[in-house]
Amino acid sequence: MRSINKIILLFIFFAIGGCSEYLEEEPLTDVSIDFLYNTPEGIQTGVIGLYKVNREIYSIGPNENSTTLYFHAIHDLVIPRVGYISIIGQFDPNAFNPNTYGAVFTQRIWRHHYKVIDRANALITAAEEVEGMEAAEKQRAIAEARLMRAHSLFTLWRAFKNVYVRTEPTTPDNVFDRIDQPSSQEEIFAQLHEDFDYAIANLPWTEAPGRMTKALAHHLKAKAALWQEDWTTAAANAEAVINSGFYNLLPNPARIFTGDRNSEEALFVMQLAEGVAGGGPGNFLHANFMTRYYEVVGAKASLDQGSRGFGFLYPNKYLMGLYDSFDKRLDAFYIRKFYYNDPENLPPGINEGDEIVIEDQASYYRRAHPSCIKYFDDEIPPESVLSYKNVLVYRLAETHIIAAEAYMRLGE
């Protein structure tokens, strides 16, 4: 007992006598909160960091990237065969119930985009107050952050409708403020167009791949105007991009979704390439769309047949029927037939190169259905389901479609 008391007394002695000064924290890197929000260089660094936050939703995350494919699954052009993505595509009510397994989809979309909005708000507020920053640089930084904010708000509104506008950053004074009423549609679109207009006024037509531009701001403003049935605004902003002279439709559709996707038709490309500065982690986007042809005896995964996949989300007959038989996009965007390619394991009566034909409907949908290859990564081993290819988010072809619809609605 005496030994224990001596040890305690010695500990107290050294604890009291050994500390003459308080510990002062020193960051081991040059990036700190004070640097980010109170210096011109920090603001620029923060804007670049905002792109990293923006692409986080493309990381694998839970449920095979199904959250990223939310908008692919909820329209009438696909077959959501199975997997987590089918919970959304088949309009399972559990996908939207916060008390069930499906809540992971809606929660991740909600949290991700409000995280982008909050980080953008913090940068906008800081940039407006920072000293020593050239006016043009300040306006450009604010414009990128405002366009990023508008994009996330517009995405949230399209997904949920009942959303709220928030333009101030989270602080210790407001962190516990409860928002119990959604913003009106008028408030939401007023904020969207205010941000779009600021970006249009202060961003260049072109930038390094992956950066937001005046063209993207015009495109998103036109798209938002369609939702408001403001056909004149939609047409005018779409025309601004089409006639800018900086973007062109690619004559060969096979080039659109190959390579790094950073073509003259691309308005915004999410930079996800492995080993590239600003690149992102691997994802399962392509795997969700690719059928499991390699499960057929006599076939194996190969690059020319789209590598491996999960077979969760397919183009339906209606979508495929919209193409003429001679349309070059069919072979550029889809693999429609699969072939035996494993000579060492061919079934009796089957030759290498024969088309895989499956009569059983369930097996056909799992192993031989036409598959979309817009997210295909041709630089990975065919046995892998991971992809590191950049993702083409917005392109000029959509701008033309927006203009066409707007003029049709105007009767022109």
Secondary structure, 3 states (H helix, E strand, C coil): CHHHHHHHHHHHHHHHHCCCCCCCCCCCCCCCHHHHHHCHHHHHHHHHHHHHHHCHHHCCCCCCCCCCCHHHHCCCCEEECCCHHHHHHCCCHHHHCCCCCCHHHHHHHHHHHHHHHHHHHHHHHHHHHCCCCCHHHHHHHHHHHHHHHHHHHHHHHHHHCCCCCCCCCCCCCCCCCCCCCCCCHHHHHHHHHHHHHHHHHHCCCCCCCCCCCHHHHHHHHHHHHHHCCCHHHHHHHHHHHHCCCCCCCCCCHHHCCCCCCCCCCEEEEECCCCCCCCCCCCECHHHHHCCCHHHCCCCCCCHHHCCCCCCCEEECHHHHHCCCCCCCHHHHHEECCCECCCHHHCCCCCCCCCECCCCCHHHHHHHCCCEECCCCCCCCCCCCCCECCCEEEEEHHHHHHHHHHHHHHCCC
